[in-house]
Structure formats: structure tokens, C-alpha cells
């Protein structure tokens, strides 16, 4: 606590004296505009098909710098298109609904220690109706005892997939009973989709933007 207070005092003193407070230094191989090891994709540099895919990935956010998983996949436009279409379906049309979509994203981010994904989705999960108590269980790898049956089952499913690389017959049957066969499949598809994104983000060492506070505890 004393160290934190001292840091805050030093920070306020620097601001009061007109001194700039620099953002954390980026790794030497990370581009400052893309915040990753890959440069920003320029729409004008793409062919007509690439421009079409770029517009699909950017969506309503035109005019902004394309970062994150979309900015990464656009370095392979023909890959970016089906990835974007899958994500759009799972996010907006999956039979599991937005609440469990976001829970699956958080489980994946926690199990793969993806700071970028967690920080991007914690608030979205809460807004989608995931209780704070459930978010806390996922974030801090707590036991699922006492949680709603569906929440507990999805968390157990994610942990089985990422930790054990095996889903027991009982857990599979429970998941199907609660979500149906299509729902069970799509829960795993959401986790697979965001696992792929987490792997790519890790490969390019994607950083958080300076205005974003990391929300995922280290281990």
C-alpha cells in the first residue's frame, strides 16, 4: 500500500510540474501503430478482393486503425474472410446466445492467459448478463460449486478441453442435456475460435492500447 501511494504521489507531482508521463515502452519488434509485430494493413494497398474483405472485417469501424485479431488475420485476406464469417455467426446467431458466447470467450482467455482477449471481453460479458460472481470464478480459477448449473457446466467443459484435452462421457451428456447437441458443439466452437485468435495474438505479441488497463491477473 505504501509503495502504491508513493507511486501516485510521484505521478501527480510530475503532472503538476508539467512533466509528461510516458506510456509503457513497447518491445523493439512491435509496431507502435498496430501494437503488434505485424504492420497495419493499408486498405489502399490491397487488390479489389482484399478491399472487399477488409471492409467486411472492419465493419462499422471504418476510419479506425485495424488492430486485434482482425488486424492480424488481414495479413492473409483469404483466411480473414471465413474467420470473420464464423465469428459473426457465433457472436450473433449461435443457438447458445450472447451470454454463453461471452462466457466461453472469458474461459478461453483465462485458460490461455490471453490478456488482450480478457480485457476486451470482461465488460462485454457483464453487459451480456454473465454475473460478476461467475466472471470472478473464471478469472481466479475458482471452484464452480454453487454456480448456476449451466454456468458451472460451461466452465467445466472449457477447463476439460484446455486442461485435460478430453471431455468425459458424463460431462458431454450433461452439456447436451442443457444446451442440445448443436449448442454443445457451438460452445466448443466459440472456444476454438477464440483459442485460434489467442494463439495468433500471442505469436505477434499484440499489446494492449495505452488507454486500456490489463484486467487479467498473471497466472
C-alpha positions in Angstrom: 0.0 0.0 0.0 2.8 2.4 0.9 4.5 1.8 -2.4 1.3 2.4 -4.3 0.8 5.7 -2.5 4.3 6.8 -3.3 3.9 6.0 -6.9 0.6 8.0 -7.1 2.3 11.0 -5.3 5.1 10.9 -7.8 2.7 10.7 -10.7 0.6 13.7 -9.5 3.8 15.6 -8.8 5.1 15.0 -12.3 1.7 16.2 -13.8 1.7 19.2 -11.6 5.1 20.3 -12.8 4.2 19.8 -16.4 6.2 16.6 -16.9 4.9 14.1 -19.4 4.1 10.6 -18.1 5.3 8.2 -20.8 3.3 5.1 -21.8 4.9 1.6 -21.2 7.7 1.0 -23.6 6.9 -1.4 -26.4 9.1 -4.3 -27.3 11.6 -3.5 -30.1 9.9 -5.6 -32.7 6.4 -4.2 -32.1 5.0 -1.5 -34.4 3.6 1.4 -32.4 0.6 1.9 -34.7 -0.5 -1.8 -34.9 0.7 -2.6 -31.4 1.9 -6.0 -32.8 4.8 -7.5 -34.7 2.8 -7.0 -37.9 2.4 -3.6 -39.6 -1.0 -2.1 -40.0 -2.7 -3.3 -43.2 -3.5 -0.4 -45.5 -6.7 -0.8 -47.4 -5.4 1.1 -50.4 -2.5 -1.4 -50.8 -5.0 -4.3 -51.3 -6.5 -5.6 -54.5 -10.2 -5.4 -55.1 -11.0 -8.7 -53.3 -8.7 -7.7 -50.5 -10.6 -4.4 -50.1 -13.9 -6.2 -50.0 -12.6 -8.5 -47.3 -11.1 -5.5 -45.4 -14.5 -3.8 -45.4 -16.1 -7.0 -44.1 -13.6 -7.2 -41.2 -13.7 -3.5 -40.3 -17.5 -3.3 -40.5 -18.9 -0.1 -39.0 -15.4 0.9 -37.6 -14.2 2.4 -40.9 -11.6 5.1 -40.5 -10.0 3.5 -37.4 -6.7 1.6 -37.3 -7.4 -2.1 -37.7 -5.9 -3.8 -34.7 -6.5 -7.0 -32.8 -7.4 -10.3 -34.3 -8.9 -8.6 -37.4 -5.8 -6.6 -38.0 -3.7 -9.8 -37.7 -5.9 -12.0 -40.0 -6.0 -9.3 -42.7 -2.4 -10.2 -43.5 -3.9 -13.3 -45.0 -7.2 -11.9 -46.5 -8.5 -15.3 -47.8 -8.1 -16.6 -44.3 -9.6 -13.5 -42.7 -12.9 -13.8 -44.6 -14.0 -17.3 -43.3 -12.7 -16.5 -39.8 -14.8 -13.3 -39.8 -17.9 -15.1 -41.0 -17.5 -17.8 -38.4 -17.0 -15.3 -35.6 -20.0 -13.2 -36.8 -22.3 -16.3 -36.8 -21.1 -17.5 -33.4 -21.4 -14.0 -31.9 -24.8 -13.1 -33.3 -26.7 -16.2 -34.4 -25.4 -19.2 -32.3 -28.1 -21.1 -30.5 -26.1 -20.7 -27.2 -26.9 -16.9 -27.2 -24.7 -13.9 -26.4 -24.4 -14.6 -22.6 -22.8 -18.0 -23.1 -20.8 -16.8 -26.1 -19.1 -14.2 -23.9 -18.6 -16.7 -21.0 -16.9 -19.1 -23.5 -14.6 -16.2 -24.6 -13.6 -15.5 -21.0 -13.0 -19.1 -20.2 -10.7 -19.3 -23.3 -8.9 -16.1 -22.5 -8.3 -17.3 -18.9 -7.1 -20.8 -19.8 -4.7 -19.4 -22.5 -3.7 -16.4 -20.4 -4.8 -14.0 -23.2 -4.7 -10.6 -21.7 -5.9 -8.9 -24.9 -9.0 -11.1 -25.2 -9.9 -10.9 -21.5 -9.5 -7.2 -21.3 -11.6 -6.8 -24.5 -14.4 -9.0 -23.3 -14.8 -8.7 -19.5 -17.2 -5.7 -19.7 -19.0 -7.3 -22.7 -19.6 -10.4 -20.7 -21.1 -8.5 -17.8 -23.3 -6.5 -20.2 -24.4 -9.7 -21.8 -25.7 -10.9 -18.4 -22.8 -13.1 -17.1 -22.9 -12.5 -13.3 -19.9 -10.9 -11.7 -19.6 -13.9 -9.4 -19.2 -16.2 -12.5 -16.6 -13.8 -14.0 -14.7 -14.0 -10.7 -14.7 -17.8 -10.7 -13.3 -17.9 -14.2 -10.8 -15.1 -13.7 -9.3 -16.6 -10.5 -9.7 -20.2 -11.4 -12.1 -21.0 -8.5 -14.3 -24.0 -8.0 -17.7 -23.9 -9.7 -19.6 -25.1 -6.6 -22.7 -23.0 -6.0 -22.9 -21.6 -9.5 -25.9 -21.9 -11.8 -25.9 -25.3 -13.4 -25.4 -24.0 -17.0 -22.6 -21.7 -16.0 -20.9 -24.4 -14.0 -21.2 -26.9 -16.9 -19.7 -24.5 -19.5 -16.8 -23.7 -17.2 -16.2 -27.4 -16.5 -16.4 -28.0 -20.3 -13.8 -25.3 -21.1 -11.4 -26.5 -18.4 -11.7 -30.1 -19.6 -11.0 -29.0 -23.2 -8.0 -26.8 -22.4 -6.5 -28.6 -19.4 -7.4 -32.3 -19.9 -7.8 -32.3 -23.7 -10.6 -34.8 -23.0 -14.3 -34.5 -22.3 -15.8 -37.2 -20.2 -19.0 -39.0 -21.3 -20.8 -37.6 -18.2 -19.8 -34.0 -18.9 -20.7 -34.4 -22.6 -24.1 -35.8 -21.7 -24.7 -33.0 -19.2 -23.7 -30.3 -21.8 -26.1 -31.8 -24.4 -28.9 -32.1 -21.9 -28.6 -28.4 -21.0 -27.8 -26.9 -24.4 -28.7 -29.6 -27.0 -26.3 -31.2 -29.5 -25.9 -28.1 -31.6 -25.5 -25.9 -28.6 -22.8 -28.2 -27.2 -21.0 -28.2 -30.5 -21.2 -24.4 -30.8 -19.9 -23.8 -27.2 -16.8 -25.7 -28.2 -16.7 -23.8 -31.5 -16.6 -20.5 -29.7 -13.8 -21.6 -27.5 -11.9 -22.9 -30.6 -12.5 -19.7 -32.4 -11.0 -17.6 -29.6 -8.3 -20.1 -28.9 -7.2 -19.6 -32.5 -7.3 -15.8 -32.0 -5.3 -16.1 -28.8 -2.6 -18.1 -30.4 -2.3 -15.6 -33.3 -2.2 -12.6 -30.8 0.5 -14.4 -28.8 2.5 -15.1 -31.9 2.6 -11.4 -32.9 3.0 -10.3 -29.3 -0.1 -8.0 -29.6 0.0 -5.3 -26.9 -2.9 -3.5 -25.2 -3.5 0.1 -26.2 -2.1 2.6 -23.7 -5.6 3.6 -22.6 -6.5 0.0 -21.6 -5.8 -1.3 -18.2 -4.9 -5.1 -18.1 -7.7 -6.9 -16.2 -6.4 -10.5 -16.2 -4.2 -11.5 -13.3 -0.9 -13.2 -14.3 -1.5 -16.9 -13.6 
